[in-house]
Amino acid sequence: MARKNTAKKTLKLAPVLDLNEATALHEKLLALKGSSVEIDASAVERIGALCAQVLMAGARSWKEDQSSFTFSQVSDAFIKTTQLVGVDIAPLMAKEI
């Protein structure tokens, strides 16, 4: 049986997550499949609905695989925009122990 890679990997999001960035974001997430992922959205200035959808699909996929998918840092713009499009990232925020 293959062993899951438990090392946590960080994905730093681009400042502008628009339609043009959606495919690249999807490919970056696919490359991290099988690892625990920590998303750094601290530099995000704008995020479109499609990229928000890609991130939420990633979170669901990681949950189905029983792997960790969390947001470690988020910008105010990221939080405001995701709230405007109806995405609640609060359950995905990294928790301090």
N, C-alpha and C positions, 0 to 999 in steps of 0.2 A: 504494500500500500504506500502510495506517495505521501510524503510528509509535507504539511503546509509550511510555507516560509512565514515564520512569526515575527520577523524583523519589521519594525514599523518604518514605512517610507513616507516622506513628505512631498506633497505636490504644491508648489507655489503657483497660485493663479496669476494670470496676466492682468494688467490694470484694466483692460477693456475686454469684456467677455460678450462679444456681439455675435451675430449670425456667422461671420467669417471665422470666428474662433471656436465654434461649436464642434466641428469635425476634429480639430486638433485636440480639444479637451477630451473628447470621446476616445481618441487614440491614446492619449496619455494615461487615461484611466485604465484602458484595456491592458496597457503595458505593465500596470501595477497589480493586475488581477492576481490573487493568491497571497498577497501581502496585506498586512494591516496598513491602512492609509490615514495620514493626517493631512488635512487640507489647510493651507495657509492662504487666507483670503484677505490678508492685511493690506495689500497693495491695490485691491480692486476699487476702481473708480466708477465703473459702469458694468452692469450685468443685464443681459437680455433674458427674456423668458425661455428661449431655447437652451441656453447654457445652464440656467437654473434647473430646467428639466433634465438635462444630462447629469448634473450633479445629484439630483434626487433619484434618478434611475441607478446611478452608481451606488448610492447609499442603500437602496433596496437590494441590489445585487450582492453587495458585501454582506448585508444582513442575512440573505438567503444562504450565503456561503459560510455564515457564522464567523465572519471576520470583522475586525474593527474598522470603522469609517467615521472619522470625527473631524470637526473643524477646530483647529487649535487657535487660530487668530482670524478675526474678521474686521473689516473696515466698517465705519458707519454707513458708507454708501452701499456696501454689500448687504448689510442688515436692512436698511430702509427699502432697497429695491426688492429684495426677496419677500419682504412683508407686503409690498405693493402688489406683487404678482401672486400672493397667497401661499408662499412657501414658509413653513415654520422650521427653522434650523435649530431651534433651542434643544430638541432631544439629541441632536448630533454634536453639540458643543462638548469639547473635551472637559472632563471633570477632574478637579484636583482631589487627590486622596490625602 
